[in-house]
Amino acid sequence: MKPFVAMEQAKQQVARTGHQAANSPWLEWMARFGYAVRGVLYATVGVLALQVALGQGGATTDKNGAIATIGGEPFGKFLLLLIVVGLAGYALWGFVRAFLDPLNRGTDAKGLAQRVGYFVSGLSYGALVIPTLRLAMGTGAGQSNGPADWTAKLLAEPLGKWLVLLLGLVGLVGGLGQMYMAVTKSFQKDFKSWEMSGDEMKWATRVAQFGLVARGLVFAMLGFFVIQAALQANPKEAKGLDGALATLAHQPHGPWVLGLVALGLVAFGVYSMMCARWIRIRAGQGAQPSARRSTHR
């Protein structure tokens, strides 16, 4: 009987820790700043890709490329330091959501899938912190390992092919999941709707839907590329965001397709900035029914 009591006590302690962490003002500030930085990076990627689609220069790039572009602007080093803080904050928020579950996603299949996604998000944004800091300090090129690099390392390991295949499936399903979120508008439950007017919710929803569809499409493509790398045992088949955008550019009607996806990535960036303002961070954040505003006006 004692082991069960100890397990229950441990579970309650984890729940208390998660609640305390999610109600920490400094964590909320870091998470919100992280959302803002995520928005800036995606908007930059989208604008650069849109310029390619319009034949006005630009580049099909990824978050690393966006960071390098920002670093080349006036006061670039200072801006990069701000980005480092935002990347660290968003990575931390990903790990908190994954392990402490302050938003009560739960432990059913859907909840665990979301929490795995949060963990992967924490890893991916955390991996950008050191390269960005080196770029800001002028001590490195600022590049982190790309998909082909880590795919090659995994393929060299026992059972590596199956692990790469699993990661590709996770990426593919994750991309489809984002598009499903856009269709069902399930992301609305994470907004502090009681602080939003009807028009604010309406436009936040439209922008989020457009952005999630575009990002979901790109993520599904990335997952497909990784699956191809596993099936063909060729790490060069794995591509990043830059490779996915370049692939779109070379399809029939490529400039139109790329332009539409680029606008969607800009929209996702705007949605992220809206999250910085309106997303629920603290556990139990809510409003009394009498104080809640209608979101259908």
C-alpha positions as CSV (number, residue, x, y, z in Angstrom):
1,M,0.0,0.0,0.0
2,K,2.9,2.4,0.8
3,P,4.3,2.4,-2.8
4,F,0.9,3.6,-4.1
5,V,0.7,6.3,-1.4
6,A,4.2,7.4,-2.3
7,M,3.3,7.5,-6.0
8,E,0.2,9.6,-5.3
9,Q,2.2,12.0,-3.2
10,A,4.8,12.3,-5.9
11,K,2.0,13.0,-8.5
12,Q,0.5,15.7,-6.3
13,Q,3.9,17.3,-5.8
14,V,4.5,17.4,-9.5
15,A,1.1,19.0,-10.0
16,R,1.9,21.6,-7.4
17,T,5.3,22.3,-9.0
18,G,3.6,22.7,-12.4
19,H,1.0,25.1,-10.9
20,Q,3.7,27.2,-9.2
21,A,5.9,27.3,-12.3
22,A,3.0,28.4,-14.5
23,N,2.0,31.1,-12.1
24,S,5.5,32.5,-11.9
25,P,5.5,36.1,-13.2
26,W,9.0,35.8,-14.7
27,L,8.1,32.6,-16.6
28,E,5.1,34.4,-18.0
29,W,7.2,37.3,-19.1
30,M,9.8,34.9,-20.7
31,A,7.1,32.9,-22.5
32,R,5.3,36.0,-23.9
33,F,8.6,37.5,-25.1
34,G,9.4,34.1,-26.6
35,Y,6.1,34.2,-28.6
36,A,7.0,37.7,-29.8
37,V,10.4,36.5,-31.0
38,R,9.0,33.5,-32.7
39,G,6.6,35.8,-34.5
40,V,9.5,38.0,-35.7
41,L,11.4,35.1,-37.0
42,Y,8.5,33.5,-38.9
43,A,7.5,36.9,-40.3
44,T,11.1,37.5,-41.5
45,V,11.2,34.1,-43.2
46,G,7.8,34.8,-44.8
47,V,8.8,38.3,-46.1
48,L,12.1,36.9,-47.6
49,A,10.2,34.1,-49.3
50,L,7.6,36.5,-50.6
51,Q,10.3,38.6,-52.2
52,V,11.5,35.5,-54.0
53,A,8.0,34.8,-55.2
54,L,7.7,38.4,-56.5
55,G,11.1,38.3,-58.2
56,Q,12.5,41.1,-55.9
57,G,15.4,39.3,-54.3
58,G,14.9,37.7,-50.9
59,A,15.7,34.1,-50.1
60,T,14.1,30.8,-49.2
61,T,15.5,30.5,-45.8
62,D,14.8,29.1,-42.3
63,K,14.9,30.5,-38.8
64,N,18.7,30.5,-38.9
65,G,18.6,32.7,-42.0
66,A,16.1,35.0,-40.4
67,I,18.4,35.4,-37.4
68,A,21.3,36.2,-39.7
69,T,19.2,38.7,-41.6
70,I,18.2,40.5,-38.4
71,G,21.8,40.4,-37.3
72,G,22.8,42.3,-40.4
73,E,20.4,45.2,-39.7
74,P,21.4,48.4,-37.8
75,F,21.8,47.6,-34.1
76,G,21.9,43.9,-35.2
77,K,24.0,42.7,-32.3
78,F,21.6,44.2,-29.8
79,L,18.6,42.7,-31.6
80,L,20.3,39.3,-31.6
81,L,20.7,39.5,-27.9
82,L,17.0,40.1,-27.5
83,I,16.4,37.1,-29.8
84,V,18.6,35.0,-27.6
85,V,16.4,35.9,-24.6
86,G,13.2,35.1,-26.6
87,L,14.5,31.8,-27.8
88,A,15.5,30.8,-24.3
89,G,12.1,31.9,-23.0
90,Y,10.1,30.0,-25.6
91,A,12.3,26.9,-25.2
92,L,11.7,27.0,-21.4
93,W,8.0,27.4,-21.9
94,G,8.0,24.3,-24.2
95,F,9.7,22.2,-21.5
96,V,7.4,23.5,-18.8
97,R,4.3,22.6,-20.9
98,A,5.7,19.2,-21.7
99,F,6.8,18.1,-18.3
100,L,4.7,20.0,-15.8
101,D,1.5,20.4,-17.9
102,P,0.3,23.7,-16.5
103,L,-2.4,23.9,-19.1
104,N,-3.8,20.5,-18.2
105,R,-3.4,18.8,-21.5
106,G,-3.6,15.5,-19.6
107,T,-2.2,12.0,-20.2
108,D,-4.6,10.6,-22.8
109,A,-3.3,10.0,-26.4
110,K,-4.2,13.5,-27.6
111,G,-2.7,15.2,-24.5
112,L,0.5,13.2,-24.7
113,A,0.9,14.0,-28.4
114,Q,0.6,17.7,-27.6
115,R,3.1,17.5,-24.8
116,V,5.6,15.6,-27.0
117,G,5.2,18.5,-29.5
118,Y,5.9,21.0,-26.8
119,F,9.1,19.0,-25.9
120,V,10.3,19.0,-29.5
121,S,9.5,22.7,-29.8
122,G,11.6,23.3,-26.6
123,L,14.5,21.3,-28.2
124,S,14.3,23.1,-31.6
125,Y,14.2,26.6,-30.1
126,G,16.8,25.8,-27.4
127,A,19.2,24.6,-30.1
128,L,19.2,28.0,-31.6
129,V,20.3,29.8,-28.5
130,I,24.0,29.1,-28.5
131,P,24.5,29.7,-32.3
132,T,22.6,33.0,-32.0
133,L,24.6,34.1,-29.0
134,R,27.8,33.3,-30.9
135,L,26.7,35.3,-33.8
136,A,25.8,38.2,-31.5
137,M,29.2,38.1,-29.9
138,G,31.0,37.7,-33.2
139,T,32.6,34.3,-32.1
140,G,30.9,32.0,-34.6
141,A,28.9,31.6,-37.8
142,G,25.7,31.2,-35.9
143,Q,24.7,28.0,-37.7
144,S,23.2,25.1,-35.9
145,N,23.1,21.6,-37.4
146,G,20.5,21.1,-40.1
147,P,18.2,18.2,-40.7
148,A,20.7,16.4,-43.0
149,D,23.3,16.5,-40.3
150,W,21.3,15.0,-37.5
151,T,19.7,12.6,-39.9
152,A,23.1,11.3,-41.0
153,K,24.1,10.8,-37.3
154,L,20.9,8.9,-36.5
155,L,21.2,6.7,-39.7
156,A,24.6,5.6,-38.6
157,E,23.3,4.2,-35.3
158,P,21.7,0.8,-34.8
159,L,18.0,1.0,-35.5
160,G,18.7,4.6,-36.7
161,K,16.6,4.1,-39.8
162,W,13.5,3.3,-37.8
163,L,14.1,6.2,-35.4
164,V,14.4,8.6,-38.4
165,L,11.3,7.1,-39.9
166,L,9.5,7.7,-36.6
167,L,10.6,11.3,-36.4
168,G,9.5,11.9,-40.0
169,L,6.0,10.5,-39.1
170,V,5.9,12.7,-36.1
171,G,6.6,15.7,-38.2
172,L,4.1,14.7,-40.9
173,V,1.4,14.1,-38.3
174,G,2.3,17.3,-36.5
175,G,1.9,19.3,-39.7
176,L,-1.5,17.7,-40.4
177,G,-2.4,18.4,-36.8
178,Q,-1.8,22.1,-37.2
179,M,-4.0,22.2,-40.3
180,Y,-6.7,20.4,-38.3
181,M,-6.3,23.0,-35.5
182,A,-6.9,25.7,-38.1
183,V,-10.1,24.0,-39.4
184,T,-11.6,23.3,-36.0
185,K,-10.4,26.6,-34.4
186,S,-9.3,24.6,-31.4
187,F,-6.5,27.1,-30.7
188,Q,-9.2,29.6,-29.6
189,K,-9.4,27.9,-26.2
190,D,-5.9,29.1,-25.4
191,F,-6.7,32.7,-25.9
192,K,-7.7,34.9,-23.0
193,S,-11.0,35.6,-24.7
194,W,-12.4,37.5,-21.8
195,E,-9.8,40.2,-22.6
196,M,-10.6,40.3,-26.3
197,S,-13.4,42.2,-28.1
198,G,-15.4,40.4,-30.7
199,D,-13.5,42.0,-33.5
200,E,-10.2,41.1,-31.9
201,M,-11.2,37.5,-31.6
202,K,-12.5,37.4,-35.2
203,W,-9.3,38.7,-36.7
204,A,-7.0,36.7,-34.4
205,T,-8.9,33.6,-35.5
206,R,-8.6,34.4,-39.2
207,V,-4.9,35.2,-39.0
208,A,-4.3,32.1,-36.9
209,Q,-6.1,29.9,-39.4
210,F,-4.2,31.2,-42.4
211,G,-0.9,30.9,-40.5
212,L,-1.5,27.5,-39.1
213,V,-2.4,26.1,-42.5
214,A,0.8,27.4,-44.1
215,R,3.0,26.3,-41.2
216,G,1.2,22.9,-41.1
217,L,1.8,22.4,-44.8
218,V,5.5,23.2,-44.4
219,F,5.8,20.9,-41.4
220,A,4.1,18.1,-43.2
221,M,6.6,18.5,-46.1
222,L,9.5,18.4,-43.6
223,G,8.2,15.2,-42.2
224,F,7.8,13.7,-45.7
225,F,11.4,14.6,-46.5
226,V,12.7,12.9,-43.4
227,I,10.6,9.8,-44.2
228,Q,12.2,9.7,-47.6
229,A,15.6,10.0,-46.0
230,A,14.9,7.0,-43.9
231,L,13.5,4.9,-46.7
232,Q,16.3,5.7,-49.0
233,A,19.0,5.7,-46.3
234,N,20.1,9.1,-47.7
235,P,20.4,12.0,-45.2
236,K,20.5,14.5,-48.0
237,E,16.8,13.8,-48.6
238,A,16.0,15.5,-45.3
239,K,15.4,19.2,-45.7
240,G,14.7,22.2,-43.5
241,L,12.3,25.0,-43.8
242,D,14.5,26.6,-46.5
243,G,14.5,23.4,-48.5
244,A,10.7,23.1,-48.2
245,L,10.2,26.6,-49.5
246,A,12.7,26.1,-52.3
247,T,10.8,22.9,-53.3
248,L,7.5,24.9,-53.5
249,A,9.2,27.5,-55.7
250,H,10.1,24.8,-58.2
251,Q,6.6,23.3,-58.5
252,P,4.2,24.2,-61.3
253,H,3.0,27.8,-60.7
254,G,5.8,27.9,-58.1
255,P,5.9,31.7,-57.5
256,W,2.1,31.7,-56.8
257,V,2.4,28.7,-54.5
258,L,5.4,30.1,-52.7
259,G,3.9,33.5,-52.4
260,L,0.7,32.1,-50.8
261,V,2.7,30.0,-48.3
262,A,5.0,33.0,-47.6
263,L,2.0,35.2,-46.8
264,G,0.8,32.4,-44.5
265,L,4.1,32.3,-42.7
266,V,3.9,36.0,-42.2
267,A,0.4,35.5,-40.8
268,F,1.7,32.8,-38.5
269,G,4.3,35.4,-37.3
270,V,1.5,37.9,-36.6
271,Y,-0.5,35.1,-34.8
272,S,2.6,34.5,-32.6
273,M,2.7,38.1,-31.7
274,M,-1.0,38.0,-30.8
275,C,-0.2,35.0,-28.6
276,A,2.4,37.2,-26.8
277,R,-0.5,39.4,-25.8
278,W,-3.5,37.1,-25.4
279,I,-2.3,33.5,-24.9
280,R,-3.0,31.8,-21.6
281,I,0.2,31.2,-19.6
282,R,-0.7,31.0,-16.0
283,A,-2.5,27.9,-14.8
284,G,-6.1,28.5,-14.2
285,Q,-6.2,31.8,-16.0
286,G,-9.8,32.5,-16.8
287,A,-12.7,34.9,-16.2
288,Q,-16.0,34.7,-14.5
289,P,-18.8,34.1,-16.9
290,S,-20.2,37.6,-16.2
291,A,-16.9,39.1,-17.2
292,R,-16.4,37.1,-20.3
293,R,-17.0,38.9,-23.6
294,S,-18.8,37.3,-26.4
295,T,-16.5,36.0,-29.2
296,H,-19.3,35.8,-31.8
297,R,-20.2,39.4,-32.2
